[in-house]
């Protein structure tokens, strides 16, 4: 099997800041887990590309995969030891380079480095949301993401998409902008390897879970407005809402409601930091996962919930139907009345709609990382065969 190079710059940066892994990070960590024994680590630092030795790379990979904090000193020792040789590194040997987090692709230096090397980049594309739905992203992010996608298409030897919906969006972008489309593959994402949940429910009342970074496209604001109505109508019998996720960007209206709306206090619980055991427990004992997003590239929480046998009420998005079929309850993300009706129904112990979804759940087959990497390895093999 050929040696590969893995760009771990984003993972290291977030690990050293003590930040919890996002969905993007969890995918990147699976690539480290799968390829680590035949890989070395690439770290971009101070304008230089630093390739660590095989021994130092293994130490970094082990640290990234460990639930414990990675020692900053050991990282700096490994990077500074390799730094002097990086000034003249040409990366001339033909190897696959994995960039699985979109990290650094908006910088001209990344393109220049690749064009002057023998590296064969394989890019993982998570979504094109900043381009297709710029209103839900940070200001200026659409322009940066266009550069990233264009760079992938121009320099990539291969592209891995997390869904057919994402690959369709990328292909449309390539066609609209007259850009080449590299050889590509769709490889669905497996649910996170969660530990067993705790036997006791974390709350004594029925509750629902929203899982994901608090940002505009996740539609937390609508759910909070609905919860206010539920409380006004049902009083103390209203179900609880548990919001699990870090604070993102342009979410001030949601934070204002969480902090200053008195009626929501005690009914809406925010969990910014959550261990995997806590996450498994919150999901396992919930009435359902609520996923009212306006746009998603994949939607890993949906797969995670279904894999645990937890019902899902979700926006009617093509990517959700691609991964979950007819199992969840699908609702337009703006149809507040329908969301409210389903939440009220699913909160009941004898909810027939929930019972029917639990029956449908029995046919759900979760994607696996083994299948994911079979597709990735097949792509690599096809790209390694010389063209006739």
Secondary structure as UniProt FT lines:
FT   STRAND          4..7
FT   HELIX           9..16
FT   TURN            17..18
FT   HELIX           23..35
FT   HELIX           36..38
FT   STRAND          39..45
FT   TURN            46..47
FT   STRAND          48..51
FT   HELIX           54..65
FT   HELIX           72..86
FT   TURN            87..88
FT   STRAND          96..99
FT   TURN            103..106
FT   HELIX           108..115
FT   STRAND          120..125
FT   HELIX           129..132
FT   HELIX           134..136
FT   TURN            139..140
FT   HELIX           141..155
FT   STRAND          158..161
FT   HELIX           164..176
FT   TURN            177..178
FT   STRAND          183..186
FT   STRAND          207..211
FT   HELIX           216..218
FT   HELIX           220..234
FT   HELIX           235..237
FT   STRAND          240..244
FT   HELIX           252..260
FT   HELIX           262..264
FT   TURN            266..267
FT   STRAND          268..271
FT   HELIX           276..284
FT   STRAND          289..291
FT   HELIX           300..307
FT   TURN            308..309
FT   STRAND          312..315
FT   HELIX           318..324
FT   TURN            325..326
FT   STRAND          329..331
FT   TURN            333..334
FT   HELIX           336..346
FT   TURN            349..350
FT   HELIX           352..361
FT   TURN            362..363
FT   HELIX           369..384
//
